[in-house]
Amino acid sequence: MSVIIFNKNKEEKVEAPIISDVAVEKNSMETIAEPKQPLPPVSPEELPERMRRAMAQAGWTELMPVQSRTIPYIMAGRDLMIQSRTGSGKTGAFLLPILERIDHEQPVCQALILVPTRELAKQVAVEAEILGRETGIRSVAVYGGVGYKQQIEAFQAGAHLVVGTPGRILDHLLKGALSLDNLRILVFDEADRMLSMGFYPDMKRLQRYLSHDINGYMFSATLPPYVIRLAEEFLHKAGFLSLSRDRVHVSDSDHIFYLVPAMNKDRCLVKIIEMENPLSAIIFCNTKSTVHYVSVVLRRFGYDVDELTSDLTQNAREKVLGRVRRGELRFLVATDVAARGIDIPNLSHVVIYETPKDPENYIHRAGRTGRAGAAGVVISLVADMEEIDLRHIARRYGITLEERSIPNNEDVEAVVAERVTAMLEARLRSRDQIEMERIKRFIPLGHSLADSEDELTVIAMLLEEFYHQTLNTALPRPSAAEETVQPSKTLSSGSRRRPPRRREGRR
């Protein structure tokens, strides 16, 4: 099976293999990519008695496709990457077999599920409680922004299954409150979102506490190169399983569009940027005046942005593009002058702020991401008649479009709050004893500011400044973060024997 990509030197179609170690099954409903030596799907009747009781407890009568396909691999102890969209039933796909593999008579952490947000941690933990209600298996949700006491008490009570964000899990490991010595299974749920939340450095530090004797599973809605590299660092000879109605999202780009009000397009762009949190992006507009307007709006919202139009000299263009290539500039707003003959290998997103009048320009714009067979994301903001133009382009070039709803203010506030909490807690972990003494001098002031509604604005201002100063540079990713984060031996390298334990001291 192959996917059409664009050669970076010529706008010609070439074929690249999607993945070399998968078997592909195709029928009228779905395309399924599986590892070599695939295992057959399982039906409820073939499950062990305890798993059937858990299904009945949750009110399930059938298994969803991702569940019937994934469960055999987890039960067999084969590491696996699973591409699965939100709402496809992936939580049950890993919880059911995990609960079967846990020994409830051992009151220690045997399974760890890493998730990007506190809401997902709570959601997965609740589902684990329902499925494991009759088994005596205890689970706990662990995340930042709340106190440690209840989480530590759950560990002391013998939680078998821990669901949490990487930062807070690392906190407990550093404090000695949580041990992973008896861990059997590690799951990365929504791995792409974990990286967009900035958790990669914490995940690498957490890796030092992992044995080589565990099974690893990674679930992700998309599989861009940095997610695949993450899997290679944490999993051992992992197979690949994908269930997709029309294509396997490995080497090609996702094409997403949002229907937005024409008069509120700029604010919608800000919300999408906050939710997506791109590593880097080019935002395409049709005119120079719109490029300047969008640039001004994004700067006012605190983003590091530059412009690229035909007004710039060739020397000035090269300087701007050089900043993007070096990771010094996350957002470039441009006309179609940036759509041809420009190669930015690590560009993660293209945002089409205005649908081009010439359909070919959509292809040239979209071709700036997903270079040389890598994955990318193309996002279109569509207002009024632009939807008709976009759908015409999609039909002409055989592009599959995914429509999404504009995030509301509450969605954005929740994501930003979690991201800030993760970044602040990570920074706190880097402080030594003297620095902690200095910080404690300001705790009374923090209490006094928090007690006044008016003074809360001061705290909000400081948080906003910290947030944008921290995110003005490109986000850490597996290929680049290793330069600053010293990796431990990975689960995929060489022997599976337990490495010497490296603990970090209390802080």
N, C-alpha and C positions, 0 to 999 in steps of 0.2 A: 504494500500500500504506500502511496506517495502523496505529496502535497506540492502544489505549484508555488514557487517562491520567485523573487526577482533578483537577478544577478546585480551586484553592486556597481559593476562597470557599465553594463548595458541593460536597458530596460527590456530584457528578453526573459521568457519563461524557461526555467530549468526545473528538473525534478530532483527532489531530495527525499531520502527515506525518512519516514516519520520516526521509526525506532527500529533498531536492528534485532532485538531479542524478543519480539512478541509474535504470537499467532493471532490472526485477525479473523473473526467470524462475522458474517454479514447476513442479515435477514431483512424483512420488510419493515421491521419496527426500529431496529437499533444496530449500531456498529459496535462490536466488542473487541477490544484488544486485550490479550492475556499473555502471561509469561510463557516461555517455552515449557514443555511438560505441564500443560494446564490441568487443573483439577476440575472435575465436573461440578456444576451447580448443585446445591443441596435443597431438598424440600423439607417442610416442617416435619413430615412423618419420619424423615431420616435423622432428625436431631436427637441427641441424648434426652432422657426423661427430664432432667433438671432444666434444660433449655426450653423444652416444650411447656413446662410449668411456668417458666418466666414469661414466655409469650402469652400464655393464658392470663397471667397476672396483669399484663399490660393491655390485654384486650386485642392482641394481634391474632389474626386467623391465617394470614399468609405472610411470606417473606417478600420484601421488595427486591428488585433485580440486584442492586448493589449488595444486599444482604446475602442472598443465595449464592452470589459469586464470590464474595469476600470471605465468608465464614469458613469454608474448607481450608483456605490458606492459613488463616490465623490458628485454626485447630491443629493444622499440620506443623505449625511453628516456622513457616516460611516468610521471611521479610518481604514487604510488599509496599509499592507506591500505588495509591488508588486515586484516580481522578473522578470526582463525584460532585455534582452540583448541589447547592444548598437545597434542602427539602427532599433529597433523594432517598433518605433513610440511612445515611452513613452512620449516625450515632448507634443505632441498633446493630449495624454491621460489625462494629468492634466491641460493643458492650456485651452482647449475647455470648460470643466465644470467650471473651475475657472472664466473665463471671463463671463460666464452666471450668476454665483453667486455674482459677484461684483456689487455693487450699484454705477453706474457712477456719480450719483449726489452728492455723498459724497467724497470730495477731500482729502482722507486720505488713508494711507496704509492699505489695507484689505487682501492682500495675500502676503506671503513671500516665495520665493523659494531659498533654500540654495543649492549651487553648489560648487564643489571642485576647479575649475579653472576659470580664467578670460575669457578664450576662450569660455567655456561653458556658462558663464553668458551672454556674448554678443550674443551668438547663440540663447539662450532661449529668451532673450529680443527682438531680431529681430523678432523671430517667433511670440512672443506675440503682437508686433506692427502690424504685417501683419494680424493676426487673429482678433485683436481688432480694426482695422482701422475704421470701420463704427460704433463702439459702443461708442466712446468718452473715452475709457479707456486708461489711460496713464501708461506706464511702464518705468522702468529705470534699467540699469545694474550697479551694485555696486561692485567694486573689488579694491584690493590694487595695489601699484606700480604706481598710478597716483594721481593727485591732488584731493582735496575734493570739490572744488568750484562747478563744474558742477553737482556733485551728490547731494549736498545740495540744489542747485537751483531746481533740479527736485523734491526733497521732498517738498520744499516750493510751487512749482507749483501744488502740489496735486497728486503725483504719487499714483495710486491705487495698482499697482503690482510692487514689488521690487524683483529683482533677483540678488543675490550676494554671495560672499564668506563669511563664518562665521566671519573671522577676521575683514574685513572691515565693515560689518554690525555692529559688536560689537563696533568698533570705533565710528560710528555715534550714537549709543545708548548711549555710555559713554559721548559724547559731547552734547547730547540732541538735535542733529540735526534730528533724526528719532524717531518717536513714534510708538509703536506697540499696543497702547491702543485699537484701533479699528480692530485689526487683526482678521480675521475669519478663514483663511486657512494657514497651514504651510506645505511645501513640502521639503523633503530631496531628492535631485536628485543625483544619483550615491553615495549613502551613504558609500559604501565600499571604494571608492576612497577618500572621505572626511576624513575618518579615516586614510588612508594611507598617506595623506598630513599632518597629525598631527593636525587636527582641533578640536579634541575632547575637550580639555580644553576650547577653545573659545565657543564651542557649549554649554557646561555646564554653562558658565557665561552668555551667551545669553539667556539661559532658564529662568533666573531670571526675564526677561522682558515679559515673555509669560503668557497669561491668561489661565485658565483651560477651557475657553469657546470656544476653537478653535478646528477645525478638523485637524488631522495630517495624512500625507501620506509619505511613504518612498519607493523610487525606488532604486533597487540595482541589479547589474548583478549577484552577488553571495551573499549568506546569511550565512556566517560563524557565529559562536557563538557571536562574539563581535558586529556584526551588529544587530543580533536579540536582544541582550541586550540593544543596543542603542534604538531600536524601543520600547522596554518595558519602557525605561526611558522617552520617548517623546510622545508616542502615547497612546491613551486611548482604551483599549480592542480591539486592532487592529486585523482585520481578515488577512488572508494570501491568496494572489492570485499569481499563477505561471503559465506561459505558456512556455512549453518546449517540443521540438519535441520528446525527448526520456526519460527524467527523471526530477525529481524535485530536484533541487540542494539545499538541506537543510542539510541533515545529511551525505552526501557523499562528496568525493573530486572531484575537477575538474582536468582533465588530459590534459595538454597543451603541445604542442611541437613547437619548432622553428627549421627550416632548416637553418643551419649556415655553413659558410666556415670553413673547417677543420683547416686552418692556422690562422683563426681569431676568434676561439672559445672563447678565454679568454676575448677579447674585447667585444664580443657579450654578454657574461655573465655579464659584468659590466653594459652594457646598460639595460639589463633585470632587474638587481637588482635596478637600479635607477628608472625605470618605475614602478616596482612592489612595491618597498619599503617595504619588508616583515617585519613583527613584529619579526620573528625569522626564521632561515632556516638551514637545514643540506644540504650540497652540496656533493653528492656522486660521487666518482671517482673509477675506477677499480684497480688502482695501487697506492702504497705508493709514488712513484716518482711523479705521477700526483697530488696527494693530496698536496704534498709539493709545487709543481710549482704553483698550483691554489692559495694556501694560500699566497705565496709570491706576486703574482700579485695583489690579493685583498688588501693586506696590503699596497702595493705601491700606490694603488688608495685610500687609506685612511680609509679602512674598519677595524673594530675590528673583527679579525678572529683567530681561533685556529684550531689545527689539531687533528685528532683521527685515529690512525692506530694500527696495531698489535704490533708495536714496543714499544708502551707505556705499562708501568706496569699497573696492575689493579687499584692501588692507583691513578696513574696519570690520568687514564681514568675517574675515579669517580670525580676527581677534575674538569676536563674539563666539564663533563656532569652536574655537580652541578652548574657551572657558567651559562650554558644554561638554566637550570630549574629555576634559580633565576632571570633570565632576565639580567644577567651581560654580556652575550655574545650573539650577534645577529647571527653570522655566524660560523658554524662549518663545516669544510671540512673533509670528512671521507671516508674510504673504507667501505666494507660491514661488518666490525667488528661492525659498529654502526647500522646495519640494522635489527638486531635480539635482542629481549629481552630487548630493551631499551624503556622506557616510558617517553616521554616529553609531558605532557598534552597540553601545550599551543603552540606547534610548529605549525606555520601557513603555512610554505612552505617546500616542499622537492624539491631540484633541482638535477636532474640527469644529471651530466656533461658528463658522458660516459654511453651509454646504456649497461647494464650488458649482459654478454654472456649467463648466466643461466636465463631463463624467470622468475623463482621463485624469484630471487633476486629483480626483479622489484617490485613484490608484497610486499616483505619484506621492501624495501626502501620506497615505497609509504605508507606503513602502519605506518610509523613514524609520519605522520600528519593525521588529521581526526580521532583522537583517540576516542574510546568509542562513536562513532556516531557523533562526532563533524565534522564540515566541514574543509577541507584543500585544498591546491593547490599543485599539482605535476607538475613540469615543466621539460621537457626534451630538451636538446640541441642536435640536431641530425645532423651529418655530414656524407656525402658519404653513405656507405652501412648501416649505423646505422638506417636509416629510415625503411629499410626492416625488420630489427630485431625488431624495436619498433612496427611496424604494426602487425608483427607475434604475439608478446606478447599481443597486444590489442585484436586480434581475439581469441586467446587462452583463455583469461580471461573475454571476453565480456566487455572490457573497451571502452568507447567512447572517442576518441581523438579529441581535438580542435587544429587546426593549426593556428598559428599567425605569422605575419611578424616581422622580427627584427626591432626594432625602429631605426630611423636614428638619426644623431647627433642633428638635429634641434628639434626633438621630445624630446630628453633627455634634451637639454638645456632649452627648454620651461618649462618642468616639474620641473627641478631643480630651475629655476628662481622663479617660483611661490611658491615652497616650502620654499626657502630662504626668500622671501618677507614675507610670512605668519609668519615664525618663528621670523624674525626681528621685525615686527610690533607688534607681541605678546609680545616680550621682551620690546619694547618701552612702551607699555601700563602699564608695571609693575613699571616704573620709577616714583619717586616722584618729587616734585618741585625742590629740591636742585640738584638731579641727572640730571634733564633736563637742569638746568643752566650750569652744568659741560659739558654736551653734546654739548650745543650751542657754547662753546669755540672752538670746532673743525669743525664747519660748514665752516668757511673760508678755512681751510686746505682741506676739502672735495671738495670744489669748485675748488681749484687750482689743486688738483690731477686729477679731472675729466676733466680738460681742456687740459691735456697732454696725448697723446696716449701712451707714454712710461710709465707715472705714473699710468695709469689705471691698469697696471699689479699689482701694490701695492694693490689697492682696491680689485682686483680679488683674490689675495693671501689671504687677510684677510677674504673675503667672503668664500673662499674654506675651510679655517681653521675653521671658525665658523660653517659651514655646517656639516663637518664631526665630529667635537667635539660634536655637538648637537645630531647627529644621531648615535653616537657610542653605546648608550644604547637603550634598547627596546622602541618602540614607545608607547605613552599613548594609552590605550584602556579602554573601559567602566569598565571592571572588576578590573583594577588596578588603573586607574586614579582617582577614587573616594577617594583614600587615600590622594591625594594631592589637589584635587579640591573639595571644599565643595559644594555639590549639593543642589539646591533648591528643593521645592516640585515638583514632577514630574506630568506630565499631566495624568499619568496612575494611580495615587494614590488617592483613596478616592473620595472626593467631587470634582465636576467640578467648584466649586465656585472660583472666583478670589481671589488669595492670596494677602496679603499685598505687595505693590510694594516696591522693594528694589533697589534703585538706587546707582550707584557708582559715587563718586565725579569726577569732572573734573581733568584732570592731565596735 
